[in-house]
């Protein structure tokens, strides 16, 4: 989502006449779009901003701005650590950045008094509708693109700062989303990933059910029907959002592919309650079974937090058991990070770092073994791969993804970018597959 927000800001700035540079040392303005999910991310952003501000000693006209979640979370208190910032903008004001930079540059040119720091952290009605610009419209096409369909979150998981930094759920009109997708496809986009804090909650307060289908599934069906769109994905969902209509969509909408990201966070019912996650390990397991019944070829990924306050050895064992039972091919595994201002930060029985580290390593070993085994099962098979981008090295290779969202590297000319290519899998590692093109005149 931060990548998407940054892209939208860049598109707005280009439209205003600003030019992007590859090397920050050549930039007149540097904007840091920040994350606040974990404390480490905030500390890195603060360190980076402080480093950039040192350039002001040699070039007072150099501008530094901090945008996004950390700005929203820390507010004006951030200026105690970074008093030389020129711009501090929250998550609902990204679209105001070009105006604010114009104002700052105008005051530099003697057209008015320059404020110490220009700050805007206020909420703005309709801000969810402003994240819609894409670089692909004005420049080379993006084969894979993100589309933001909503902002905010109403779930209030006890470990999460997002409701504070992103606000309450706000959904974009379906017609605007479809129009944005149509424009992307017209300019060469072949895969769209829908974004939301809880993407499966899209429109549940704004738009009615239709034919027993939620607004989110209605949106999926509208986008699935677009000619020229080859793949359709979404992130990040919530297990509670997978009702019968969404489960059936994985059976009925081929462009969704054979991949589901299904965050579980913990396999212990006690810890799930403490996290304010409104499901149990058994209901989660049954959901996986329903999805596999609807689409037997599904590959699963998940999110898991180890070391949550109060997590005993028995609680972790329950997580490990569920982790092995479901057989995730990929997972985002996190050691619990205390976030000031969340209920979990005040909970007793905080887990020592070394215990969380050991649990994290144990799950990583299970994941690597599982992922490698599943990848090796694909050797000798032919997979439908969307060719997405040139590989960084060596030259002449492309990077694509299977219907199960596995990375595949293969030798092929750039003319195949954006196409669905049959690739025979010849090798496998934990992280990726290697293969050779079948057909297409064998590339």
N, C-alpha and C positions, 0 to 999 in steps of 0.2 A: 504493500500500500504506500509506503514511503517512496519507493521507486516511481510509482504512478503519480503521486503528488509532485515529486520533483520534475517529472517529465512535463506535467501540466504547467508548472511555473516556467520552465524553460521555453515552452511553446508560446506562452503569453509574452515573455521577454523578447523572444525573436520577433513576434508580431509588432512589438513596440519599437524595434530597431536595434535592440541589443544583440551582440554577437557572442557566441560561446567560444571558449578557447580550450584546448586540450590540456595545457600546462597551467596550473594555478599560479605559478610564478609570473606569468604574463598577464594575469587578470587584474583589472581595475576594481572589480567587485567580486567577493566570494561570499556565497550564501550556503550555510550549513543547514540541511534539513535533518532534524534530529529525531531519535527514538527515545522512549522513556520506559519501555517494557522492563528492562533490566538496568540496575544501577551502573553496571560496567559501561553500557552504551552512553549513559549521561556523562560519566567521567571522561570517556574518550572524546566526546563532543566538546566538553569544557576545555580539555587539554588542547584540542585542535584549534578552537577559537582563540585561546590565549596565545598560542604560537603564531596564528595569523595576525593578531593585533600588534605583535612586535614590529611588523612591517610599517606601522604608522610612524614609528620613530624616524624612518627614512623617507616615507611618503605619506604625509598627512592626508592626502586626497584618497588614499586607499580605503575602501569601504568593506566592512564585514557585517554580515547579518546572520542571525540565528532564527530558524523557522521551525514550526512543527511541535511535536509532542513534548520535548523537553522545555521549550519556551512556554507552552501551556501549563505544564506541571510546575515548573519553578517560578514562573511569573517574574515580576520585577525584582524578586530576591536574587535572580540570576545576575543582576547588575552589580551585586556586591562582589561577585567573583570575576565578572567581565565588565568593568565600568566603561571600557572604550568601545563597546559595541555601538554600531550605527543604527541597527535595525533589529527589533525583536517582535516576531509575528507568530500568532497562534494558529491552531489547526483549522479554524474557520475563516481565515483571512488570507489564504494563499493567493487568491485572485487579486488582492490589493497590492501585491508586491511591486508590479511595474509602476503604479502611481507613487508609491512611497519612494522608490529609487529615483524617479523623476524629480520628486520634491527635494531629496537629499542632494542630487546633482545640481539642481537649480540654486539651492542655498550656497553650495560651494562656489558657484559662479557669481556670487554677490547679489542674488535676487531676493534675499531675505535672511533673517537670522537662522542659524543652524541649530536645531535642538541637539542636546547631548546624545540622546538615544530616542529614536522614533519607535514607540511601543504601541502595538495593537493586539490585545489578547481577548477582545470581546467576542461573544457569540454573535452570529449573524444568520437571520432566518433565510433559508434558501441556499446556504453556502454549499450544500451537497450537490447543487446543480452546476457549480462553477468548475468542477474538476472534469473537464471534457476535452481539452486541447491535446493534440498528439503531434509529435514531430514528424510522424510518417506522412501527414497530410501535406506538409510543405517540403519535405525532403525525401530521401530514399524510403521505400515502404518498409514497414515493420511486418515481418512474417507472423510473429507472435506479438500480441498487444494486450495490455490490461485495460479494462473498462470498469471504472468505479460506479457502483449502482446505489450505494447508500453510505452514510457515515454514522458513527456513533454506536453505542452498545447499551442495552438495558439489562444485561445478565448479572452484573455485579459479582463476578467470581472474587473470592476474598483475597486472592493473590494478585489481582490485576488492577493496574492504574488506568487502563484505557477509558472507562466511563468518565473519568475526570479529564483526561486529555482530549477525548474526541466528542464528549457530550452524549446526549440521548440519540436513539435511532431516528434517522431521517432518510427517507427513500426518494430517489429521483423518479420522475414520471416515466412510465414504461415506453411511451412513444419517443421520448428524448434519447433513451438508451438505445432503442432500435435504430433510430436515425444516426446516432454516433457509430454504431456497429456497421451500418450500411456504408457510411462514408469510409470507414477503415477498410472494409472489404473491397470497395471500389478502387482504393489506392494500394491494393496488394496484400492486405492482411489475410492470413489463412487460418489463424488460430486466435481465439479470444478467450481471455480468462477474466471472469467476473469477480469483482472485489467488494468485500464488505467486512466489517469487524465480525459480525455474525451474518454471513451472506445469505443463509437460508431464512433469515427473518425478513428478507426484503418485502416491503409493502404490506406487511401483515396488519398494520393499523390504517394505512392510507387507501388500500385497494381491496375490492371484494373477492371472495372465492368465485370461481366460475367452473361449472361442470365438475365440482368436487376437487378442483385443483387450486393450490395456493397461488398467490401472485408470483412467487419465485418460479414455480413450475410453468406458469403461463409465460413468463419471460423466457425461460429456457426454450419452450416450444416456438416462440416467435423468432428467436435467434437461430434456432436449429433449422428453420425453414429458409434462411437466407442463402440464395445461390452464391457459390464461390467460397463460402465459409466451410472449412474442412474439419476443424476441431473446435470444441466448446468445453471450457473447464470453469471451475469456480473454487474460490477459497476466501476465507476460512469458514467452514460450516460449524454447526453445533449438532451433536447427536439428536437433540430434541427436535431439530428441524427436519429429520428424515421420517416423514409420514409416508403413507402408502403411495401417494402421488409421486413423491420424489424417488422412492424406491423403484416404482414402475418406470420412471423416466430413464433410469439406467438400463432398463430392458428395451425401451421403445425408441430411444433417441441415440442412434449409432454415433453421432458426432461427439457425444459425451465420452466416448472411448471406454476403456476398461480399467479405470483408476478412480479411487475415492480416497480423499484425505478425511479422516474421521478422528478428531482429537478425543482422547480418552482421559488424559492427565494422570489418572491413577487407577489401579485395579482393586483398591480397598474401598469398600463402602463407607467406612468410617472417615477416611480421608476425603472421599468425594463429598460427603456431607459437610466437612469442615471447609472445603473449597467452594461450597454453594454450587455444586454441579448437580442438577436435578435429574439424575439417572443412577442406576446401580450397575455393578459389573454384569449381573445377569441380563438386565435389559439391554446393555451394550452388546453383550454376546449374541443375544437374539437378533439385534439389529444387523450385526454382521452376517448372521445366517440368512436373514431375509434378503439382504443385498446380494449375497452369493447365489441364492436361489433364483433371483431375478436376472443376474448376469454372472454366470459361473466363472468367467475369465477375469474377474476383477482382481486388481492389485491394490493393496491397502497401504496407506501411510498414516501416521498418527503423531500427536504431541504427548509427551509425558514429562512430568515434573517429579524428580526425586528429591528427598530431603525436605519435604513440606513439614511445617511445624507439627510435632506430635507423631510423625511417621515412625512406627516401631519396625523391628525386624519382621514381624508378622505381616504388617501392612505392606512392606516392600516385597515380601514373598508373594503376597496376593497379586501385586502388580507384575512381578516377574512371571508368575503363572499365567496370567491373562495375556501378557506380551507374547509368551511362547505359544499359547493356545491359538490365538488369532493368527499368528504368523505374519507379522508386518514385514513388508519388503523394504520399507523405508520409514524412518521416524526422526522427528526433531526431539532430541533428548536434552532436558535442561536440569541443571542443579538449581534448586529453589533460590531465588534472589529476593532479598527483603526490599520491598518498596514502601518507603515512608508514605503514610497516608492511606494505606490499605489495611483492612481488618487483620490480615494474616501477620502483618508486622508486629502486632500487639499480642499475638497468641503466645501462650507458654510453650515450653518444650521445643525451642528452636534447635535444629539439628546441627551438630558440629560439621564443619566443612569437610573434614577427612571422611566422615561417614557418608555424606552425600557424594563425594568424589568416588568412593568405592562402589556405591550403588550405581552411579552413572557408568562407570567402567564395565560393570557386570552386564548391564543392559546393552552397552555398545558391543560387547563381544557376542552376545546372542544375536543382535541385529546383523552384524557383519557375517556371521555364519549363515544365517537365513538368507540374506541378500545374495551372497555368493552362490549358495546352492540353487536358488531360484534362477539366477542369471545363467548358471551352467546348464540348467534344464533347457534353455533356449538355444544352445549351440546345435547347429544343424537344422534349425527351423527357419522359416521365412517369415519376417515380420513386416507389417505395414508401418513405414516410418515417414513422418513429416520432416523434410529437410529444412532446418530452421536457420542455420548460420554457418559460415566457414569456421572450421576448427582453428584454434590458435596456432597449432603446429601438429604435424608438418603441413606444408603447403599442399593444396590439392585434396584435402580431406574436408568433409562436411560433418556437422553435428546435427543430429535429429533426435526425435523421440518416438518410441513405439506407442501403440494404443494404450499400453499400460504405463506410459509416462517414463519409460526407462531410456536413459541416454544411450545413443548409438553413434559411434564414429565409423565413417566409411569413406573410401576413395570415390569421388564423383566430381563432375564439373559443376561450376557455379550455376549453370543454366537450370539445374534441378532444384535450386532453392525455391521453396514455396510449394513444392509438389509432394504428393504422396508417392513414396518409392518403396518397392519391394526389396528388402535387404535380407540376405542369408546370413545368419549369425555364425561367426567363426571363432569368436573368443569372448571371454568374460572376466571381469574383475568385480570386486565388491561394489564399485561405484558406477561402472559403465560396461557397455557391450561394444564389440567390434564386429564389422561385417562387410559384405561385398554386395554390390547392386546386382539384382536379378532382373533381366528385361531392360527396358529403356535403352535398347541396343547395348546392354551391359555397360551403360555410361561411357 
